[in-house]
Amino acid sequence: MIINHHVSGLLIVFTLGVGLILTLLPAPDVISAARPAFFPATVLFWVLMQPLRFGLVAAWGCGILIDVIYGTPFAEHGLALAVAAYPLIKMRELLWTFPLWQQALLLAPIFAVYEFVLFWVDGVAGAEVDQWWRWLPVLSTVVIWPFWAFLLERIAEFEVG
């Protein structure tokens, strides 16, 4: 694991950029509704794996970046990522002991919290929200987490090693 290794800030920014590109790529409506949340998954990966370098403020800042790109109200992605990162920070030492597929199951409520905060802010702002399709990214993100986290970890180990 890369927890005990110093990963360069450039690598973190690069992987966040890849996650952002995967999030922003256009997709057909059928696929778009269930698109995994690559950028939030990448942010939460770094919150989990680099606790001294990437924490709550970094997660909030990454969410603000998404808010600027999407033009969303009330800094909703910043709030959602900060709220999702907090329980992850509290339970990260426990999560480090599990393999990636089990981490995915344990992270499902955290991804659900992220989506719930977005859903709640959209509702308060009066935006049209589809209650059922909103939860598909949680499932797809849980499914891709083991593969995405494995890939990010290998890239970081290659850079460190």
N, C-alpha and C positions, 0 to 999 in steps of 0.2 A: 504494500500500500504506500501511497505517496504522502501519508499524513505527517510522517517525521522528516520529510525532505522539503527543501526550499525550492518551490517552483517559481520560475520567472514570471514577472508581471506581464511580460510580452506574450507568453504562452497563454496565460489566463485571458488576456484581451483577445488573442487570436481565436481561442475556442468560443468565447462569448460572441465574437463576430460570426463564426460559422453557425452557431445556434441561432443568431439573429437572422442570418440569411435564410436558413431552413424555415424559420418562422414566417418570414416575409415573402417567400416564393409563392407565386400564384398557383392555385390548385383548383380543380373543378369543385363545384359546390358540394357534391356528395363526399368527396375526400376531405374538403376543407372543414366540414363540420366535425370530423373525428381526427383532425390533424393533431399529432402529439405536440405538446408544449415544449419544443426543443430549447428555446431560450430560458424559460423558467427552470427547466430541468438542468441546464448547464449552470445557471446561477446557483441553484440549490446544491449541485454537485460540488462547486467550489466552496460554498459555505460549509459543507460536510467535510471536505478533504483538506482544506487549508484554513483552519479556524483562526489562526493568528493573522492571516493576511486578507481574508475575505469574510466579512461578517454581516451584521445587520445593516450597517450604513451602506456597505457596498451593494447589498441586495436591493435596498431602497433606491440607490442611485441607478442601478440597472433598470429598475421598474420605471423610474422617471424618464430614462432614455426611451423606453417603449412608449410611454405616454406622449412624449414629444413626437415620435415617429407617427403614431396613430392619431394624435390630436384628441386623446380621451380626456374627459373631465375629471376634476378633483384629484388628480394624480393617482388614479385608481390602481394602475399596475405597480406603482411604487408602494402603495399601501398593501396591496395583495402580496407582493414578494416579501415585504418586511414582516407581515403577519405570518406568512408561511415559513419564513426563515427562523423566527423565534422558537417554535417548538423543535425545529431541527437542531438548533444550537443547544437546546436543553437536553436533547436525547442523542446527540451525535456520538458520544463515547459508547453508548449501547449499540448504535447502528454500525459502528466500526467492526463489531464482533461478528456480524452476519455476512453471509455471502450475498452477492448482488441481487440474486433473484428473491431472496428473503427481504432485503432492503426495499425492493420494489413494493412488496406487499405492505411493509411498515410505512412506506412513504405515501401510500394511497390516500390516507386521511390528510396528509399535508398538501398533496396536489388538490384534493377536494376543498380544503380551506382556501387555497389560492383561487380556485374557480368560484367558490362561494362569495368571496370578497368582491370579485369582479361582478358577479351576478347581483349582489346587494347594491353596489355603487351604481350599476346600470339601472336598477329598479328605482333607487332614490333619485337619480338624475332624469327619470322618465323615459329612458331609452327602451326601445322594443327588445324584449328578451324572450327567447324560446326556452322554456324551462327544461325540456327533456333533452334537446340537442346540446345543451350547455355542459352536460356531464360526460359526453363522449371523450373529450380530450383527457379527462382524468384516467379513463380506462386505457386509452392508447398510450399515454405517457407512462403508466405503470408497466405496460407491455414492453415498451422500448427501453425503459430504464436500465435493465441489466446489460443490454448491448451498448447503449450510449455511454453509460458509466464505465464499462469495460474499455471502450474505445478511448475515452478521455483519460483514463488511468494509464493505458499503454502509451499514449502520446506523452503524457507527463513523465512516465518512467523513462522513456527514450530520451527526453530532454534532460532529465536529472542524471540518468545512468551513465 
